[in-house]
Amino acid sequence: MDAIVAQCDSLSTFPRRGTRRGDLWPGLRVVGFRRRVSIAFVIEKNMVIIHGIFYGGQNLEGAFEDEH
């Protein structure tokens, strides 16, 4: 858990990394961590907002379907 939190904190240094997934949510980006974790976030003004942390086979796409 500490490593995941540290990875999320590191997004403040270089937030425009990861894969753009605007097809799921406007401005959404997803960055992988240690092959098993995906961190979904958006950049708003001067902050990074984490919208979800997905482990293994969790359905990232399904998590955002009801949000549109």
C-alpha positions in Angstrom: 0.0 0.0 0.0 2.8 2.4 0.8 4.3 2.0 -2.6 1.0 2.7 -4.3 0.5 5.8 -2.2 4.0 6.9 -3.1 3.3 6.4 -6.8 0.1 8.5 -6.5 2.1 11.2 -4.7 4.7 11.2 -7.5 2.0 12.3 -10.0 2.4 15.8 -8.6 5.9 15.9 -10.0 5.0 14.8 -13.6 1.2 14.5 -13.9 1.0 14.3 -17.7 2.2 10.7 -17.9 0.2 7.6 -18.5 -2.2 6.7 -21.3 -5.0 9.1 -22.1 -8.4 7.5 -21.7 -10.7 10.4 -22.6 -13.0 7.8 -24.2 -13.9 6.7 -20.6 -14.0 10.1 -18.8 -13.0 13.6 -20.0 -9.3 14.2 -19.3 -8.8 10.7 -17.7 -5.3 9.3 -17.7 -4.2 5.8 -16.6 -0.7 4.8 -15.4 0.3 1.3 -14.6 2.2 0.3 -11.5 4.2 -2.9 -11.0 2.2 -4.6 -13.8 -0.8 -5.4 -11.7 -2.1 -2.0 -10.6 -3.7 0.8 -12.7 -4.2 4.3 -11.3 -6.9 6.4 -13.0 -6.7 10.1 -12.6 -7.4 13.5 -14.0 -5.5 16.8 -13.9 -7.6 19.8 -12.8 -6.0 23.2 -12.5 -3.0 22.6 -10.2 -4.0 19.3 -8.7 -4.2 15.6 -9.6 -7.4 13.8 -8.7 -7.3 10.1 -8.3 -10.5 8.5 -9.6 -9.6 4.9 -8.9 -7.0 2.3 -8.2 -7.6 -1.0 -10.0 -5.8 -4.2 -9.1 -5.3 -7.1 -11.4 -8.3 -8.0 -13.5 -10.6 -5.3 -12.2 -12.7 -3.8 -14.9 -11.4 -0.2 -15.4 -13.7 0.5 -18.3 -16.8 -0.8 -16.4 -16.1 1.5 -13.5 -16.5 4.6 -15.8 -19.5 3.4 -17.9 -22.2 4.7 -15.5 -20.4 8.0 -15.1 -21.2 9.3 -18.6 
